[in-house]
């Protein structure tokens, strides 16, 4: 299984390297008020992918923290019920 994982990682690296080499031409992004940014297409795509992934992670953090709080509350409730049950016997 480890060899398959390594082969997949090498394959993915080669595909991404080929993509980066084939898309090295400069692109210009135009902003408001006449601002512009010029960089290679690969850098622009990587930057926007990273920003999108970071925003996706930030969007799920609220749900994750709420679920952790609920899990801790339910564990406390189970513990209290076990104590109550053991003391009544």
QUIRA-V255898 format. One line per field, one symbol per residue. burial: # if it has 9 or more other ideal C-beta (glycine too) atoms within 8 Angstrom, else .. A space follows every 50 residues. Layout:
burial->???
This chain:
burial->..................##..#...#.#..........###.##..... .......................................
